[in-house]
Amino acid sequence: MAEPHVNSYYAATVNDRTRYPQLQGSLKADVCVIGGGFSGINTAITMAERGRSVVLLEANRIGWGASGRNGGQMIYGFSGEGNLKAQLGADATRLIRDLRYRGHDIIESRIKTHAIACDLKYGWMEVAARAKHMTGLREHYAEMVEDGHGDHWELVEREALPKYLGASAYHGAMIDRRSGHLHPLNLVMGEAAAAASLGVKVFEDSPVIELEGGAKPFVRTAAGRVEADSIVLAGSTEHQFQRGPLFGLTFPTGSYIICTEPLSEELANQLMPQDLAVADSNIVLDYYRLTADRRMLFGGRCNYSNRDPSSLTATMQPRLVEIFPQLANTRIDFEWGGRIDIVLNRIPAIGRLEPNVYFTQGYCGHGVNFSHIAAEVLSDAICGTTEKFDLFERIHHMRLPIGRWAGNQLLALGMLYYRLRDLL
Ligand SMILES: Cc1cc2nc3c(=O)[nH]c(=O)nc-3n(C[C@H](O)[C@H](O)[C@H](O)COP(=O)(O)OP(=O)(O)OC[C@H]3O[C@@H](n4cnc5c(N)ncnc54)[C@H](O)[C@@H]3O)c2cc1C
């Protein structure tokens, strides 16, 4: 039985409540995509736009996973860029330059072409949580200006911060006016409707329980079977096929969000005068923004045990109030969490289990933009243009072949280490 969307601000304000059918019986397609999040849906759209027949299978509801419950921050680039450059040198520099805003382009084009209402607003800011973090922000700002992005990047010294943010905890910031924030569940539901309108056969409540490779690969669900020339695993942390190059590669970790009642216009302007999305510079970071109806949507990690806490509000509200004392008496209306797919070297994992069975996952909490990029890289590879895909396949990933439980304990320890480092 399909799990419903998590009880979030997004589920409460979703525009499109379409239920897609369950797969019954056998189908054949050029491409079968497993997973109805941004990665899967966008692969399906791109392949359908290129004339391929596509079946998409989602275990629960479209947008049930991280895509329908994230912080909604559309951030340039992707995780692990430093490690990517260390491994691939000039090839990585070129790849990052080519791709860093590609997801934004795709999202904008989906919104425009398919009239998707998802509250997209521009402006994203990284704030320095420690005085010493300003060095890194200044260097990164200089790099972005050198790469030609000076017209939409700003560096903000501490004394100028009140113009952008009503919080005194920070030491300065950098702003990217080309990144921003949006309602992710409305985006992914809109994209699913777009896929269906292009002829993609979309199924919910259809978990894939068996995957068979070979010359004629196929997948099986409880009530159906799909045979396809290519299969794409886009199930992120949840899919059951962590084998071959995926074994010991990615580890899910919790990230959590609380969301307040709507703030008065005056208070919202005081806290977020420019309505930017904000993330701090810690590795174990806080991220927050206003929703379209002026709620403070505040996310982060709230423990280091890798187990969900019994009350998110009790553990996260004190942190929210530490940043914004003005919200001490503000009601919390929603709390929810989700799983972030962490790769040890933080570089997203794009590759294949077999010549015609592809995978993409491991965006390390930086997937709104990157899932759209990955979908295009995979679609290009399936259609025979493998230049970017080959670079991702060349990456050497660290693996911990110790199973998920033990890996998660190690990850929890690692997060604690980084939290202590953030505090020092
Ligand atoms: C709380 C939270 C906050 C975040 N905040 C941000 C943010 O602000 N900005 C940002 O860039 N990124 C953020 N992220 C990360 C981002 O949301 C993800 O990287 C991205 O959504 C991953 O998309 P996806 O399509 O690959 O996976 P998902 O969206 O997780 O989709 C995978 C889908 O596959 C389905 N599935 C799994 N197994 C099977 C199977 N066997 N058969 C059929 N279907 C299956 C699942 O049910 C799920 O719906 C956040 C993540 C979380 C959890």
The ligand as an ORCA input file, in Angstrom:
! r2SCAN-3c Opt
* xyz 0 1
  C      14.732     17.275      4.635
  C      15.503     17.482      3.352
  C      15.848     18.776      2.977
  C      16.543     18.999      1.786
  N      16.759     20.285      1.376
  C      17.318     20.521      0.167
  C      17.403     21.843     -0.321
  O      16.931     22.803      0.294
  N      18.040     22.033     -1.528
  C      18.548     20.998     -2.253
  O      19.126     21.219     -3.310
  N      18.402     19.704     -1.831
  C      17.785     19.439     -0.651
  N      17.597     18.161     -0.251
  C      18.032     17.045     -1.134
  C      17.077     16.844     -2.314
  O      15.745     16.912     -1.883
  C      17.377     15.488     -2.968
  O      18.740     15.431     -3.318
  C      16.557     15.229     -4.233
  O      15.209     15.547     -4.033
  C      16.711     13.788     -4.667
  O      15.799     13.546     -5.714
  P      15.619     12.085     -6.285
  O      14.568     12.153     -7.320
  O      16.934     11.548     -6.703
  O      15.156     11.205     -5.043
  P      13.718     11.192     -4.215
  O      13.083     12.492     -4.345
  O      14.054     10.660     -2.910
  O      12.866     10.184     -5.063
  C      13.100      8.809     -5.069
  C      11.755      8.115     -5.230
  O      11.990      6.759     -5.601
  C      10.984      5.964     -5.015
  N      11.476      4.581     -4.941
  C      12.480      4.102     -4.176
  N      12.631      2.787     -4.364
  C      11.712      2.421     -5.281
  C      11.358      1.178     -5.869
  N      11.992      0.026     -5.550
  N      10.355      1.166     -6.764
  C       9.701      2.300     -7.099
  N       9.994      3.507     -6.562
  C      10.979      3.557     -5.658
  C      10.767      6.605     -3.645
  O       9.518      6.263     -3.105
  C      10.925      8.088     -3.950
  O       9.691      8.733     -4.180
  C      16.935     17.887      0.963
  C      16.605     16.595      1.346
  C      15.884     16.389      2.520
  C      15.520     14.993      2.910
*
